Amino acid sequence: DIPTLIETLTLQYENRGVVLSKAAGKYRFVTAPDVAHVLEKEKIEPKKLTRAALETLAIIAYHQPCTRADIEDVRGVAVSPGSLDQLMEIGWVRLRGRRRSAPGRPILYGTTQAFLEHFNLESVADLPGMADLKAAGLLDARLPPGFSVPAPTDEVDGEDIDEVGEETEFVKDFHEDAEETAD
């Protein structure tokens, strides 16, 4: 029985330097919080994210899947290619597909399993809502009328999206026409 084994492991490692933690639907051993300070000195200082990259990550997390234009609409400024590149290099953002109905079929971005694991989330639905953000002092109590924090979701409306690697009708037709012309 797996839940019993998980409970047994949790109890066995309770007073050790590591603990069993659940994140993104998977279990992993992580450093126990009471001894984490010992390892802090050995930790390599990660490259700090810029404010623009943090804003971009938050927008993608709450609005995914979203395009660069969606991000720019929310931020009110152009998205720096460096911000998206940095988030993809870290492994927190990935290409989710393309939006079929939009001109030029823009690329859609979404968060990754590594994002969930890093922030110790089971799913993006566990991201804080507007009430949580206000309580933490991260949102001003006097928000503009109509302001809302979207409910994050992993769900993708598949009707309007070509998944990454999915062969579109255009590509299929193009290859069929090329084969007919070659004959």
N, C-alpha and C positions, 0 to 999 in steps of 0.2 A: 504494500500500500504506500504510494508515493507521499501523500500528505504526512503519514506517520514517520517516514524516513526523513522528510524535511524537518519535522519537529524534533526528531532525535538529533539530527545534525546541528540544529539551532541550539539545542540544550548543551550538546557536547562542546561547542565552540563559544559558549556564552562568556566564559571567563578567560578567554585567550586573546591573542593579539589580532585575530580576525573574526569577523562575524558573517553569517549567511544573510545576504540581502536580496530582495526581489526587485527587479527593475525591468521594464519593458517585457513582462511576461516570462522572464528568465531569472534563474537564481545564480548568484555569484558570491564569491568570498571577497570581502573588502576589509580594509584596515578598521579595527575597532576605534570608535570615536575617542575613547579615553587614552589611546596611545598614538593617535594620529600626529600629535605635536612632535613626537620623536622623529618621525619621517619627514617632517616639513623641511628640515635643513638639506636633506638629500634630494628633495624634489627639484626638478629643473623648472625654472620660472618660464611658464608658457608666454608666448607672445600675446600681448594685450590686444583685445578687439577695440577698434575705434568705435566712437559713439554711433557713426553711420552704420557700421557692421552690426552692432547690437540692435539698433532700430530695425534694420533689415531682417535680422534673425527673428525678432519678435513679430514683425508683420507676417513673415512666412509661416511662423508657428501658428498664429491665430487665423490666418486667412488662406491657408494652403488648400489645394494647390493654387498658386497665384503666379501671374506673369510679372515681368519687370515693370510694365505699365501700371499694374495693380499696386505694386510697391511704391512707385513714384506718386501715384494718386494719394496714397495714405501719408507718405512723408512730405509731399509738397515740393520735393526737389528731385533732381535726376539721381539715379542709383549709380554709384561708382562701381565700375567693373571689378575693382580691387576688393570691394566689400563682398560681393558674391563669390569671387574667386577664393578669398580667404575662408569663407564659411564652407565652401565645397572642399577646400584643401584640408580643413580640420575634420571634415566628414560629417558635419551637422546638417548640411543641405545637399540635396541631390536633384537632378532633373527628374521630373515626374511624367513628362510627356509634352504634348503640344495641344493647344486649344484649336479645334477644327473650325469653329464658327468665326473666329477673329481673323481679320486680314493679316496675311503673312504667317498664319498659324504660329503664334508666339510660344516660346518655351515656358513650361510651367515648372515651378520650383516647389519643393516640399522638404520637410525635415526627415531625418534618418533614424534608424535604430540607435546609432551612436549618440544622437542628440538626446533621445529618451534615457539612455543609460547614463550619460554624463550628468543630466539634471535629475536623475533618479525618479523618473516618471514611468508609470505603467503604460500610459497612452497620452496623446496630446489633450485628451479630454480632462486630464488631471492638472492642466495649466490653471493658474488662478483666474477667477472671474473678476468682474468689475468690483464687486463688494470686497473681495480679498485684496485687490490692488488699492482701493481706497483705505481700507483698514491698515495696510502697511505704509500708508502715506505716499504711495507712488502715483496716485491720481489726485488732482486738485478737487476739493469738495465742490467747487463751483465750475462744473463742466458745462460746455456749450450745450444748448438745447439740441436734442437728437443724437447726442454722443452715445455710443455704445461700444462695448468690447464684445466682438463676436465669440460665439461658443466654438472653440477649436474642435476640429474633427479630423479623423484619418480618412473619412469617407470621400470618395471621388465620384462625381457625377460622370459616369463613363460615356454618356451619349455625346458629349462635346469634347472628349479628350482622346488623342492618339497616344497610347502608352509608349514610353521609350522602348524602341526596338520593335514596335508593332508596325507591320507593313500596311501603309494606308492604301485606300482604293486608287488614288492617283499613282502611287508607285507601282501597284499591280498592273494597272492599265498601261502605264509607260513601258513596263517590261514586256507585256503581251504584245503591244504595238511594235516594239523593237524586234521581237522574235518573228512576227509576221513579215516585217520589212526585210529581215535577213533571209527569209525563205525565198 
